[in-house]
Amino acid sequence: MGFKKIVTPPDTTAQGPGGKVQLKFSASFAPHINTVLSEKQKIIDSEVLRLCSPYVPHRTGTLERSGILGTTIGSGEVKYIAPYARQQYYNTAPTRSYDPRRGGKWFERMKTANKDQILKLLEG
């Protein structure tokens, strides 16, 4: 997943009633934009893991660690790879008695709780 790589557009010329205009892109345009987007994606992936942490069910910590182990930072995809992760995410109560923040659908609940912080990351 992640972002789609930007390619430098070809030079183009347009003719209008007032004359001709030529548009040329610098050769460094696409590499620069791709570097910026790649770094931004790494930050977002890391923050998603960090912000989800207090919401992930926690008995031994294995489920939470499986998110760290299953995620390639910068890929744009956070994966919890514990064999029971899907069951815990979709088929359990949204909260646990030992900590009401922890439970199913942790990513959705994290997004709701941290919406403004996530939007700032995207804008910044």
Secondary structure as GFF3:
##gff-version 3
##sequence-region A 1 124
A	DSSP	beta_strand	12	16	.	.	.	ID=ss1
A	DSSP	beta_strand	19	23	.	.	.	ID=ss2
A	DSSP	alpha_helix	29	52	.	.	.	ID=ss3
A	DSSP	three_ten_helix	53	55	.	.	.	ID=ss4
A	DSSP	alpha_helix	62	70	.	.	.	ID=ss5
A	DSSP	alpha_helix	85	90	.	.	.	ID=ss6
A	DSSP	alpha_helix	106	113	.	.	.	ID=ss7
A	DSSP	alpha_helix	115	123	.	.	.	ID=ss8
###
